[in-house]
Amino acid sequence: MAFLAFLVIFSFILCAFALGQEVFWLAGALFLLGFVFMGYGLKLKRSATQSA
């Protein structure tokens, strides 16, 4: 879970860097990728709490 959280944070940091470089398609892709990672982490957490 810590690695997944790192991936989310790193994705948003790279999104900000891409915006600074004005590569808007990459910024949009990294922004969506951050939300995909976050959604996957929330799904894992939800399934772990329901099975306990």
N, C-alpha and C positions, 0 to 999 in steps of 0.2 A: 504494500500500500504506500510506503514511503517513496518507492521508485515511481509509482504512478503519480503521486503528488509532485515529484520532481519534474516529471514529463509535462504536466499541466503548466507549472510555473515557467519552465524553460520554453515551452511553446509560446506563451504570452510575451516573454522577454524577446524572443526572436521576432514575434509579430511587431513589437515596438521598434526593433532594429530595422525591420523591413520597411516600416512606415518612414523611418528617418532616411532611408536610402531611396524612398519613393518608388518602391517595387510593390505596387498596390495589389497585384494578383497574388504574390507570395504572402503578403500581410493578411489578406482575406483567407487564404488557405490555412495559414498557421492559426488564425483566430478560430476557424471552424474546427481544426484539429484539436485545439485546446478544449473546446466544448465537448468534442467526442471523447477525449480522455477523461474529462470530468464526469460526463454522463456514465461512462463505463465504471468509474470508481464508485459513483453513487449506487449503481446497479449492484456491484459486488457487496457494498456495505449493506444495502437493503436485504439482499438474499442471505447474508451472514446473520443479520439480526432476526430474521424470520425463522431460520432453522434452529436457533438457540432456544 
